[in-house]
């Protein structure tokens, strides 16, 4: 159990770092869905590609 908990803590820390990096780098300048800021344009493109 201890090894599993240590691994879980490591994964949680890595995830938190990635989420913080994503939040810091995400912004309107990188948003290619200007017509739909809620992300529906991306969902529609993905659905159309199927």
CHARMM-style PDB file with segment names, atoms N, HN, CA, C and O in Angstrom:
ATOM      1  N   UNK     1       0.820  -1.218   0.000  1.00  0.00      PROA
ATOM      2  CA  UNK     1       0.000   0.000   0.000  1.00  0.00      PROA
ATOM      3  C   UNK     1       0.854   1.269   0.000  1.00  0.00      PROA
ATOM      4  O   UNK     1       0.497   2.254  -0.646  1.00  0.00      PROA
ATOM      5  N   UNK     2       1.974   1.252   0.717  1.00  0.00      PROA
ATOM      6  HN  UNK     2       2.264   0.452   1.242  1.00  0.00      PROA
ATOM      7  CA  UNK     2       2.806   2.459   0.783  1.00  0.00      PROA
ATOM      8  C   UNK     2       3.364   2.807  -0.588  1.00  0.00      PROA
ATOM      9  O   UNK     2       3.377   3.974  -0.979  1.00  0.00      PROA
ATOM     10  N   UNK     3       3.827   1.793  -1.321  1.00  0.00      PROA
ATOM     11  HN  UNK     3       3.816   0.845  -1.003  1.00  0.00      PROA
ATOM     12  CA  UNK     3       4.381   2.038  -2.649  1.00  0.00      PROA
ATOM     13  C   UNK     3       3.305   2.619  -3.569  1.00  0.00      PROA
ATOM     14  O   UNK     3       3.566   3.543  -4.339  1.00  0.00      PROA
ATOM     15  N   UNK     4       2.104   2.069  -3.479  1.00  0.00      PROA
ATOM     16  HN  UNK     4       1.892   1.318  -2.854  1.00  0.00      PROA
ATOM     17  CA  UNK     4       1.007   2.570  -4.301  1.00  0.00      PROA
ATOM     18  C   UNK     4       0.671   4.013  -3.945  1.00  0.00      PROA
ATOM     19  O   UNK     4       0.387   4.821  -4.829  1.00  0.00      PROA
ATOM     20  N   UNK     5       0.701   4.338  -2.655  1.00  0.00      PROA
ATOM     21  HN  UNK     5       0.932   3.681  -1.937  1.00  0.00      PROA
ATOM     22  CA  UNK     5       0.392   5.705  -2.232  1.00  0.00      PROA
ATOM     23  C   UNK     5       1.461   6.671  -2.723  1.00  0.00      PROA
ATOM     24  O   UNK     5       1.149   7.782  -3.150  1.00  0.00      PROA
ATOM     25  N   UNK     6       2.716   6.252  -2.665  1.00  0.00      PROA
ATOM     26  HN  UNK     6       2.970   5.349  -2.319  1.00  0.00      PROA
ATOM     27  CA  UNK     6       3.801   7.111  -3.140  1.00  0.00      PROA
ATOM     28  C   UNK     6       3.657   7.357  -4.639  1.00  0.00      PROA
ATOM     29  O   UNK     6       3.862   8.475  -5.111  1.00  0.00      PROA
ATOM     30  N   UNK     7       3.307   6.317  -5.379  1.00  0.00      PROA
ATOM     31  HN  UNK     7       3.140   5.409  -4.995  1.00  0.00      PROA
ATOM     32  CA  UNK     7       3.112   6.463  -6.819  1.00  0.00      PROA
ATOM     33  C   UNK     7       1.931   7.382  -7.110  1.00  0.00      PROA
ATOM     34  O   UNK     7       1.993   8.224  -8.006  1.00  0.00      PROA
ATOM     35  N   UNK     8       0.858   7.213  -6.347  1.00  0.00      PROA
ATOM     36  HN  UNK     8       0.807   6.529  -5.620  1.00  0.00      PROA
ATOM     37  CA  UNK     8      -0.315   8.066  -6.516  1.00  0.00      PROA
ATOM     38  C   UNK     8       0.032   9.528  -6.241  1.00  0.00      PROA
ATOM     39  O   UNK     8      -0.377  10.420  -6.984  1.00  0.00      PROA
ATOM     40  N   UNK     9       0.785   9.766  -5.174  1.00  0.00      PROA
ATOM     41  HN  UNK     9       1.117   9.041  -4.571  1.00  0.00      PROA
ATOM     42  CA  UNK     9       1.198  11.137  -4.854  1.00  0.00      PROA
ATOM     43  C   UNK     9       2.047  11.725  -5.972  1.00  0.00      PROA
ATOM     44  O   UNK     9       1.900  12.895  -6.327  1.00  0.00      PROA
ATOM     45  N   UNK    10       2.943  10.900  -6.527  1.00  0.00      PROA
ATOM     46  HN  UNK    10       3.063   9.950  -6.238  1.00  0.00      PROA
ATOM     47  CA  UNK    10       3.801  11.369  -7.617  1.00  0.00      PROA
ATOM     48  C   UNK    10       2.959  11.749  -8.836  1.00  0.00      PROA
ATOM     49  O   UNK    10       3.194  12.783  -9.462  1.00  0.00      PROA
ATOM     50  N   UNK    11       1.989  10.917  -9.165  1.00  0.00      PROA
ATOM     51  HN  UNK    11       1.797  10.077  -8.656  1.00  0.00      PROA
ATOM     52  CA  UNK    11       1.119  11.200 -10.316  1.00  0.00      PROA
ATOM     53  C   UNK    11       0.276  12.448 -10.069  1.00  0.00      PROA
ATOM     54  O   UNK    11       0.086  13.257 -10.977  1.00  0.00      PROA
ATOM     55  N   UNK    12      -0.227  12.606  -8.852  1.00  0.00      PROA
ATOM     56  HN  UNK    12      -0.072  11.948  -8.115  1.00  0.00      PROA
ATOM     57  CA  UNK    12      -1.024  13.793  -8.533  1.00  0.00      PROA
ATOM     58  C   UNK    12      -0.191  15.058  -8.663  1.00  0.00      PROA
ATOM     59  O   UNK    12      -0.661  16.071  -9.182  1.00  0.00      PROA
ATOM     60  N   UNK    13       1.052  14.997  -8.187  1.00  0.00      PROA
ATOM     61  HN  UNK    13       1.435  14.175  -7.765  1.00  0.00      PROA
ATOM     62  CA  UNK    13       1.928  16.160  -8.286  1.00  0.00      PROA
ATOM     63  C   UNK    13       2.225  16.494  -9.741  1.00  0.00      PROA
ATOM     64  O   UNK    13       2.217  17.663 -10.127  1.00  0.00      PROA
ATOM     65  N   UNK    14       2.486  15.474 -10.547  1.00  0.00      PROA
ATOM     66  HN  UNK    14       2.493  14.525 -10.234  1.00  0.00      PROA
ATOM     67  CA  UNK    14       2.764  15.702 -11.959  1.00  0.00      PROA
ATOM     68  C   UNK    14       1.543  16.303 -12.650  1.00  0.00      PROA
ATOM     69  O   UNK    14       1.675  17.216 -13.465  1.00  0.00      PROA
ATOM     70  N   UNK    15       0.363  15.796 -12.327  1.00  0.00      PROA
ATOM     71  HN  UNK    15       0.256  15.054 -11.665  1.00  0.00      PROA
ATOM     72  CA  UNK    15      -0.865  16.320 -12.912  1.00  0.00      PROA
ATOM     73  C   UNK    15      -1.078  17.773 -12.508  1.00  0.00      PROA
ATOM     74  O   UNK    15      -1.450  18.603 -13.338  1.00  0.00      PROA
ATOM     75  N   UNK    16      -0.845  18.080 -11.243  1.00  0.00      PROA
ATOM     76  HN  UNK    16      -0.544  17.406 -10.569  1.00  0.00      PROA
ATOM     77  CA  UNK    16      -1.016  19.454 -10.768  1.00  0.00      PROA
ATOM     78  C   UNK    16      -0.058  20.395 -11.493  1.00  0.00      PROA
ATOM     79  O   UNK    16      -0.432  21.517 -11.836  1.00  0.00      PROA
ATOM     80  N   UNK    17       1.174  19.945 -11.727  1.00  0.00      PROA
ATOM     81  HN  UNK    17       1.478  19.034 -11.448  1.00  0.00      PROA
ATOM     82  CA  UNK    17       2.139  20.777 -12.447  1.00  0.00      PROA
ATOM     83  C   UNK    17       1.686  21.011 -13.886  1.00  0.00      PROA
ATOM     84  O   UNK    17       1.781  22.127 -14.397  1.00  0.00      PROA
ATOM     85  N   UNK    18       1.194  19.961 -14.538  1.00  0.00      PROA
ATOM     86  HN  UNK    18       1.116  19.054 -14.123  1.00  0.00      PROA
ATOM     87  CA  UNK    18       0.721  20.102 -15.914  1.00  0.00      PROA
ATOM     88  C   UNK    18      -0.490  21.024 -15.991  1.00  0.00      PROA
ATOM     89  O   UNK    18      -0.589  21.851 -16.898  1.00  0.00      PROA
ATOM     90  N   UNK    19      -1.410  20.883 -15.042  1.00  0.00      PROA
ATOM     91  HN  UNK    19      -1.330  20.212 -14.305  1.00  0.00      PROA
ATOM     92  CA  UNK    19      -2.592  21.745 -15.036  1.00  0.00      PROA
ATOM     93  C   UNK    19      -2.196  23.200 -14.826  1.00  0.00      PROA
ATOM     94  O   UNK    19      -2.763  24.095 -15.453  1.00  0.00      PROA
ATOM     95  N   UNK    20      -1.225  23.442 -13.945  1.00  0.00      PROA
ATOM     96  HN  UNK    20      -0.765  22.715 -13.435  1.00  0.00      PROA
ATOM     97  CA  UNK    20      -0.769  24.811 -13.699  1.00  0.00      PROA
ATOM     98  C   UNK    20      -0.105  25.379 -14.946  1.00  0.00      PROA
ATOM     99  O   UNK    20      -0.306  26.546 -15.283  1.00  0.00      PROA
ATOM    100  N   UNK    21       0.688  24.556 -15.633  1.00  0.00      PROA
ATOM    101  HN  UNK    21       0.851  23.608 -15.359  1.00  0.00      PROA
ATOM    102  CA  UNK    21       1.346  25.011 -16.858  1.00  0.00      PROA
ATOM    103  C   UNK    21       0.314  25.308 -17.941  1.00  0.00      PROA
ATOM    104  O   UNK    21       0.428  26.305 -18.653  1.00  0.00      PROA
ATOM    105  N   UNK    22      -0.682  24.452 -18.065  1.00  0.00      PROA
ATOM    106  HN  UNK    22      -0.774  23.642 -17.486  1.00  0.00      PROA
ATOM    107  CA  UNK    22      -1.730  24.664 -19.057  1.00  0.00      PROA
ATOM    108  C   UNK    22      -2.491  25.948 -18.769  1.00  0.00      PROA
ATOM    109  O   UNK    22      -2.767  26.730 -19.680  1.00  0.00      PROA
ATOM    110  N   UNK    23      -2.829  26.166 -17.508  1.00  0.00      PROA
ATOM    111  HN  UNK    23      -2.605  25.531 -16.769  1.00  0.00      PROA
ATOM    112  CA  UNK    23      -3.560  27.371 -17.135  1.00  0.00      PROA
ATOM    113  C   UNK    23      -2.731  28.622 -17.412  1.00  0.00      PROA
ATOM    114  O   UNK    23      -3.267  29.651 -17.824  1.00  0.00      PROA
ATOM    115  N   UNK    24      -1.425  28.527 -17.184  1.00  0.00      PROA
ATOM    116  HN  UNK    24      -0.990  27.691 -16.850  1.00  0.00      PROA
ATOM    117  CA  UNK    24      -0.548  29.680 -17.383  1.00  0.00      PROA
ATOM    118  C   UNK    24      -0.356  29.985 -18.865  1.00  0.00      PROA
ATOM    119  O   UNK    24      -0.167  31.143 -19.237  1.00  0.00      PROA
ATOM    120  N   UNK    25      -0.403  28.964 -19.713  1.00  0.00      PROA
ATOM    121  HN  UNK    25      -0.556  28.023 -19.411  1.00  0.00      PROA
ATOM    122  CA  UNK    25      -0.123  29.178 -21.126  1.00  0.00      PROA
ATOM    123  C   UNK    25      -1.384  29.313 -21.967  1.00  0.00      PROA
ATOM    124  O   UNK    25      -1.319  29.817 -23.088  1.00  0.00      PROA
ATOM    125  N   UNK    26      -2.528  28.876 -21.457  1.00  0.00      PROA
ATOM    126  HN  UNK    26      -2.581  28.466 -20.546  1.00  0.00      PROA
ATOM    127  CA  UNK    26      -3.770  28.961 -22.223  1.00  0.00      PROA
ATOM    128  C   UNK    26      -4.259  30.407 -22.237  1.00  0.00      PROA
ATOM    129  O   UNK    26      -4.182  31.112 -21.232  1.00  0.00      PROA
ATOM    130  N   UNK    27      -4.755  30.826 -23.376  1.00  0.00      PROA
ATOM    131  HN  UNK    27      -4.817  30.253 -24.192  1.00  0.00      PROA
ATOM    132  CA  UNK    27      -5.266  32.184 -23.463  1.00  0.00      PROA
ATOM    133  C   UNK    27      -5.907  32.431 -24.802  1.00  0.00      PROA
ATOM    134  O   UNK    27      -5.815  31.596 -25.702  1.00  0.00      PROA
ATOM    135  N   UNK    28      -6.557  33.571 -24.948  1.00  0.00      PROA
ATOM    136  HN  UNK    28      -6.631  34.249 -24.217  1.00  0.00      PROA
ATOM    137  CA  UNK    28      -7.263  33.858 -26.200  1.00  0.00      PROA
ATOM    138  C   UNK    28      -6.343  33.914 -27.406  1.00  0.00      PROA
ATOM    139  O   UNK    28      -6.787  33.647 -28.523  1.00  0.00      PROA
ATOM    140  N   UNK    29      -5.071  34.255 -27.215  1.00  0.00      PROA
ATOM    141  HN  UNK    29      -4.710  34.472 -26.308  1.00  0.00      PROA
ATOM    142  CA  UNK    29      -4.156  34.338 -28.348  1.00  0.00      PROA
ATOM    143  C   UNK    29      -3.935  32.969 -28.977  1.00  0.00      PROA
ATOM    144  O   UNK    29      -3.633  32.874 -30.167  1.00  0.00      PROA
ATOM    145  N   UNK    30      -4.083  31.910 -28.187  1.00  0.00      PROA
ATOM    146  HN  UNK    30      -4.328  31.987 -27.221  1.00  0.00      PROA
ATOM    147  CA  UNK    30      -3.871  30.559 -28.692  1.00  0.00      PROA
ATOM    148  C   UNK    30      -5.182  29.884 -29.074  1.00  0.00      PROA
ATOM    149  O   UNK    30      -5.180  28.741 -29.529  1.00  0.00      PROA
ATOM    150  N   UNK    31      -6.292  30.575 -28.896  1.00  0.00      PROA
ATOM    151  HN  UNK    31      -6.294  31.505 -28.526  1.00  0.00      PROA
ATOM    152  CA  UNK    31      -7.598  29.977 -29.136  1.00  0.00      PROA
ATOM    153  C   UNK    31      -7.953  30.071 -30.612  1.00  0.00      PROA
ATOM    154  O   UNK    31      -8.107  31.169 -31.147  1.00  0.00      PROA
ATOM    155  N   UNK    32      -8.085  28.921 -31.275  1.00  0.00      PROA
ATOM    156  HN  UNK    32      -7.960  28.029 -30.841  1.00  0.00      PROA
ATOM    157  CA  UNK    32      -8.456  28.927 -32.690  1.00  0.00      PROA
ATOM    158  C   UNK    32      -9.959  28.750 -32.869  1.00  0.00      PROA
ATOM    159  O   UNK    32     -10.433  28.564 -33.989  1.00  0.00      PROA
ATOM    160  N   UNK    33     -10.703  28.807 -31.780  1.00  0.00      PROA
ATOM    161  HN  UNK    33     -10.318  28.959 -30.870  1.00  0.00      PROA
ATOM    162  CA  UNK    33     -12.153  28.664 -31.843  1.00  0.00      PROA
ATOM    163  C   UNK    33     -12.822  29.996 -31.535  1.00  0.00      PROA
ATOM    164  O   UNK    33     -13.676  30.077 -30.652  1.00  0.00      PROA
ATOM    165  N   UNK    34     -12.435  31.036 -32.258  1.00  0.00      PROA
ATOM    166  HN  UNK    34     -11.741  30.970 -32.975  1.00  0.00      PROA
ATOM    167  CA  UNK    34     -12.933  32.371 -31.956  1.00  0.00      PROA
ATOM    168  C   UNK    34     -14.451  32.461 -32.087  1.00  0.00      PROA
ATOM    169  O   UNK    34     -15.098  33.212 -31.357  1.00  0.00      PROA
ATOM    170  N   UNK    35     -15.014  31.698 -33.016  1.00  0.00      PROA
ATOM    171  HN  UNK    35     -14.488  31.088 -33.608  1.00  0.00      PROA
ATOM    172  CA  UNK    35     -16.457  31.762 -33.220  1.00  0.00      PROA
ATOM    173  C   UNK    35     -17.210  31.115 -32.064  1.00  0.00      PROA
ATOM    174  O   UNK    35     -18.367  31.449 -31.809  1.00  0.00      PROA
ATOM    175  N   UNK    36     -16.556  30.189 -31.366  1.00  0.00      PROA
ATOM    176  HN  UNK    36     -15.617  29.918 -31.573  1.00  0.00      PROA
ATOM    177  CA  UNK    36     -17.222  29.483 -30.274  1.00  0.00      PROA
ATOM    178  C   UNK    36     -16.258  29.329 -29.104  1.00  0.00      PROA
ATOM    179  O   UNK    36     -15.604  28.294 -28.977  1.00  0.00      PROA
ATOM    180  N   UNK    37     -16.163  30.330 -28.263  1.00  0.00      PROA
ATOM    181  HN  UNK    37     -16.695  31.170 -28.366  1.00  0.00      PROA
ATOM    182  CA  UNK    37     -15.208  30.253 -27.156  1.00  0.00      PROA
ATOM    183  C   UNK    37     -15.487  29.123 -26.176  1.00  0.00      PROA
ATOM    184  O   UNK    37     -14.628  28.778 -25.366  1.00  0.00      PROA
ATOM    185  N   UNK    38     -16.690  28.542 -26.245  1.00  0.00      PROA
ATOM    186  HN  UNK    38     -17.388  28.823 -26.903  1.00  0.00      PROA
ATOM    187  CA  UNK    38     -16.993  27.437 -25.336  1.00  0.00      PROA
ATOM    188  C   UNK    38     -16.480  26.105 -25.859  1.00  0.00      PROA
ATOM    189  O   UNK    38     -16.643  25.082 -25.195  1.00  0.00      PROA
ATOM    190  N   UNK    39     -15.862  26.097 -27.039  1.00  0.00      PROA
ATOM    191  HN  UNK    39     -15.730  26.928 -27.579  1.00  0.00      PROA
ATOM    192  CA  UNK    39     -15.281  24.875 -27.566  1.00  0.00      PROA
ATOM    193  C   UNK    39     -16.188  24.088 -28.486  1.00  0.00      PROA
ATOM    194  O   UNK    39     -15.807  23.011 -28.944  1.00  0.00      PROA
ATOM    195  N   UNK    40     -17.380  24.592 -28.771  1.00  0.00      PROA
ATOM    196  HN  UNK    40     -17.690  25.467 -28.399  1.00  0.00      PROA
ATOM    197  CA  UNK    40     -18.289  23.842 -29.636  1.00  0.00      PROA
ATOM    198  C   UNK    40     -17.749  23.701 -31.052  1.00  0.00      PROA
ATOM    199  O   UNK    40     -18.020  22.701 -31.717  1.00  0.00      PROA
ATOM    200  N   UNK    41     -16.995  24.680 -31.522  1.00  0.00      PROA
ATOM    201  HN  UNK    41     -16.775  25.493 -30.982  1.00  0.00      PROA
ATOM    202  CA  UNK    41     -16.458  24.594 -32.877  1.00  0.00      PROA
ATOM    203  C   UNK    41     -15.535  23.391 -33.001  1.00  0.00      PROA
ATOM    204  O   UNK    41     -15.582  22.673 -34.000  1.00  0.00      PROA
ATOM    205  N   UNK    42     -14.699  23.167 -31.996  1.00  0.00      PROA
ATOM    206  HN  UNK    42     -14.661  23.751 -31.185  1.00  0.00      PROA
ATOM    207  CA  UNK    42     -13.800  22.016 -32.029  1.00  0.00      PROA
ATOM    208  C   UNK    42     -14.600  20.724 -32.006  1.00  0.00      PROA
ATOM    209  O   UNK    42     -14.276  19.780 -32.727  1.00  0.00      PROA
ATOM    210  N   UNK    43     -15.632  20.673 -31.192  1.00  0.00      PROA
ATOM    211  HN  UNK    43     -15.895  21.440 -30.606  1.00  0.00      PROA
ATOM    212  CA  UNK    43     -16.462  19.475 -31.117  1.00  0.00      PROA
ATOM    213  C   UNK    43     -17.157  19.222 -32.448  1.00  0.00      PROA
ATOM    214  O   UNK    43     -17.272  18.077 -32.886  1.00  0.00      PROA
ATOM    215  N   UNK    44     -17.618  20.283 -33.084  1.00  0.00      PROA
ATOM    216  HN  UNK    44     -17.524  21.213 -32.728  1.00  0.00      PROA
ATOM    217  CA  UNK    44     -18.292  20.125 -34.375  1.00  0.00      PROA
ATOM    218  C   UNK    44     -17.309  19.657 -35.447  1.00  0.00      PROA
ATOM    219  O   UNK    44     -17.656  18.824 -36.284  1.00  0.00      PROA
ATOM    220  N   UNK    45     -16.081  20.189 -35.428  1.00  0.00      PROA
ATOM    221  HN  UNK    45     -15.799  20.866 -34.748  1.00  0.00      PROA
ATOM    222  CA  UNK    45     -15.076  19.738 -36.394  1.00  0.00      PROA
ATOM    223  C   UNK    45     -14.768  18.262 -36.182  1.00  0.00      PROA
ATOM    224  O   UNK    45     -14.656  17.500 -37.142  1.00  0.00      PROA
ATOM    225  N   UNK    46     -14.630  17.862 -34.915  1.00  0.00      PROA
ATOM    226  HN  UNK    46     -14.720  18.481 -34.135  1.00  0.00      PROA
ATOM    227  CA  UNK    46     -14.329  16.467 -34.631  1.00  0.00      PROA
ATOM    228  C   UNK    46     -15.474  15.566 -35.063  1.00  0.00      PROA
ATOM    229  O   UNK    46     -15.236  14.484 -35.601  1.00  0.00      PROA
ATOM    230  N   UNK    47     -16.706  15.987 -34.840  1.00  0.00      PROA
ATOM    231  HN  UNK    47     -16.899  16.866 -34.403  1.00  0.00      PROA
ATOM    232  CA  UNK    47     -17.859  15.185 -35.234  1.00  0.00      PROA
ATOM    233  C   UNK    47     -17.944  15.080 -36.752  1.00  0.00      PROA
ATOM    234  O   UNK    47     -18.309  14.031 -37.284  1.00  0.00      PROA
ATOM    235  N   UNK    48     -17.610  16.160 -37.447  1.00  0.00      PROA
ATOM    236  HN  UNK    48     -17.314  17.012 -37.014  1.00  0.00      PROA
ATOM    237  CA  UNK    48     -17.680  16.157 -38.904  1.00  0.00      PROA
ATOM    238  C   UNK    48     -16.609  15.258 -39.504  1.00  0.00      PROA
ATOM    239  O   UNK    48     -16.783  14.734 -40.604  1.00  0.00      PROA
ATOM    240  N   UNK    49     -15.508  15.076 -38.794  1.00  0.00      PROA
ATOM    241  HN  UNK    49     -15.366  15.502 -37.901  1.00  0.00      PROA
ATOM    242  CA  UNK    49     -14.407  14.273 -39.318  1.00  0.00      PROA
ATOM    243  C   UNK    49     -14.679  12.779 -39.202  1.00  0.00      PROA
ATOM    244  O   UNK    49     -13.971  11.972 -39.803  1.00  0.00      PROA
ATOM    245  N   UNK    50     -15.694  12.406 -38.437  1.00  0.00      PROA
ATOM    246  HN  UNK    50     -16.270  13.062 -37.948  1.00  0.00      PROA
ATOM    247  CA  UNK    50     -15.974  10.976 -38.224  1.00  0.00      PROA
ATOM    248  C   UNK    50     -16.688  10.400 -39.424  1.00  0.00      PROA
ATOM    249  OT1 UNK    50     -17.011   9.212 -39.438  1.00  0.00      PROA
TER     250      UNK     50
END
